[in-house]
């Protein structure tokens, strides 16, 4: 899986050299550098010339990484969440059993999906040190978590094999109140995406060997 960087003004494309990227990984660190995870599980970065080098010099395999305020959050082996401060080499451990991490748009809160046991995951809102403000959901599967542009709400896919509940839910980021959307998308796939206004969601599902994409209008 090769990575490419395109200049949108000139339409010139540069291939990221000498590394294979893990599919779907990649995030801009600034206007000239992209962070990504390699197929070997290493956290690296590349400049707009396609020149790549390691971003984290450790033997640990990286499962996920996102940019935060003043550094990078990443999930390592055994689902341990770390924070690597800019200009430092030793990461700070934040929390255990983390499956995915989604910083709020202003970077001041984290949405964490954690693995409680073999059949249970939780979705919580925490501060930047992983201290839990409140838990939003407890289920068999929680994925596709996405903050609204103003950071006031969280949308996520929810599947509970025990209770039979499933579908797309929206939680209030301040109160924790949760709303189950009345749409026929019990097994929505991939990441949910908000419109800039926060009044619409894009979701997709995979049925009968076809991908169907939907726009959900929120009241």
N, C-alpha and C positions, 0 to 999 in steps of 0.2 A: 504494500500500500504506500504509494509515493505521495508526498505533499507538494503543493504548488502555491506560489504567491503571485497574484495578478495585480499589476498597476492599472487601476480603473481609468486613468486618463490616457495612457499610451496603449493599453490592452496587451502590453508585454507580460509574458508569464515566465517565472523563474522556478525551476525545480529545486526543492530542498535536497541538498547533496548528501550522499553517503549514509542515509538513514532511512529506515522504513517506519512509517507512522502507524500507531494503533488507530483503527478506523474511528472516525468521528471525533478524535481528539484535536484540540487546537484552540487557542485563545490569544488575542493580541495583548501583549504586556504593555506596549506603548505604540507610537506611530511607526516604529521601525523594527520591532522584534515580535515574534510569535512564539508562544510556549506550546509544547505538545509532549505526548507520551510516545515513546518508541515501541515497536513490537516486542522488544526485550524488556519492557517495563521501566525504562529509564526516563527521567524528566529532563527534557532538553529544550533549547531555544534556537531559533534561526533568525538571521537578519534578512532584509529585503533583497539581498544578493543571493540568498539561498544557502549561506554558510551557517552550518549548525555546530553547536557545542553543548556539552552537558550543563544543565542548570543546577542540578543537585548531585554532588559527588558522594553517593552512597551506594552500597550494594543492594539495598532493599528494592524490591519490585514495587513500583507505583501503580495503584489501581485507578486513581482519579486525582485531578488537580484543578484548582480554580484560583483566580486572582482575588486577593483581599486587600484591605487597606494596609499599606506598608509591608506587604509580603504575599506569600502564596500558601494556601491551604492544600494539603495533599493527604490522601489515604494510602497507607502502606500495607505491608503484610499483616495478617490477623485483623484487618479492618481498623487499624489504629489511625486516628486523625492527628496530624501534625500541622504546625504553622512555622514556615520558614521566613524569618524577618529579612527584609532587604539588607544587603551588605553583611549578612551573617552566614555562617556555614553550619551551625548546629541548630537543628529544628527544635521547636518546643512542642511536647506532646499535649494535646488538648483533650481527647476523649477516646474511649474504646468502642468497638462494635459498630462503627459508622459505615454505612453502605453508600450514602451519597451526601453531598454537601452543596447547598445552594445559598450563596450570600444574597442579602437583600440589595435592591438597587442602590441604596445609599451606603452600603457596606457596613452598616452598624448592627445588623442582626444576621443570624444564620438559621436556615431551615435544615435540620438534620434528619435523615432517615437512618434508623439504627436497627440492628438485628438483635432482638431480645432473646429468641431461642430459634430452634430449627423451623418453626411454623409461624413466628410472630415478628412483625416489624412495627416500629413506631415512627411517627412524624412529630417533631418538636420544633419550637422556636426557641433559640438560645441567644445569649450574648456572644461576643467575639471570643470569649474564653470557654465556651461550651456549657456555661451554666444555664440550666433550663428555666425558661420563663413559664411555659405551659406546653402540655402535650395536646396535639390536635387529633391524632388518629392512631389506632392500634388495629392491625390487620395482618392478613397473610402476605399480601403484596401491596406496596405503596411505591409508585414510580411516576415519572413525568412531571415532577414538582416544578412549578414556575411561579415566580412573584409577579404581581401586577406592576406596571411601570411606576406607579407612585409608592409601591411597597406596602400598601394597605391590605392586600389580600394575597392568598396562596391558592393556586389551583393544583389539583393532583388526581391521579388515577388510583382507585381503591378497589381491592378484591379481598373479600373475606370468605373463605371456604366454610368456616364454622357457622357464621350467621346468615350467609347467603347474600349479603350486601355487596354490591359492586357498582362501578360507574365513576363519573367525574364529580368531584366535590370542590367547593370553594370555601375557604376558611378566612375569617376576619383576623388580620394580623395583630390587632390590638386586644380584642375581646376573646378570641378563640372560638366564636360562634361558627358553626359549620352548616353549609347548605348543600343538599344533594341535588344536582341539576337533573331536571326532568327531561332527559334526552335518551334516545335509544342507542347508547354507546357503552354497553357493559364492559367491553374489552378494548378500550381505546389503546392505541399503540403510540410509542415514541413520546417525545416531549410535547407538552401543551404549550401554546404560544398565545400571548395577549396582543391585542391591538394597542396602539399607542394611547388611545383614549381610555382603555380599561373597560370598554363596554362590549367587547367581543373576544371570543376564544377560537383558536384554530385547533382542531383535533383530527386524528386519523385512525382508521381501523383497517385490519387486514382480514378479509373474509372471501372465501371461494377464490383464492389465489389472486385477489385484486386488492389494491390499496384504495380506500375511499377517504376523501378529505372533506371535513365539515367545518362550517363557520357557525358558531353558537352565539346567538345574541342574548346578552344579559340585561335583565331589567334592573 
